[in-house]
Amino acid sequence: NLIVPVGATGYMAKQIWREINENFEEYHPNCSEEVKRLFQNLNSDGAGVEELVDSIFRFIDLFRGGYI
């Protein structure tokens, strides 16, 4: 299963995002730079709702396609 913690929403999601971010290679070994960038976007407080939603769906699409 894929965990998609949207840290920008705060609370527990932010804690889960931090845990995954600190051990990113363990959770997503050999992933692309795009995946890393999208994951970073999930914690961006300055991101708008549309940008967050786009990042979430792209992250999920890459997972489904086997790129994560």
Protein Blocks (a to p, Z undefined) as FASTA:
>chain_A
ZZdddfkngpjllmmmmmmmmmmmmmmghiafklmmmmmmmmmmkbcfklmmmmmmmmmm
mmmnopZZ
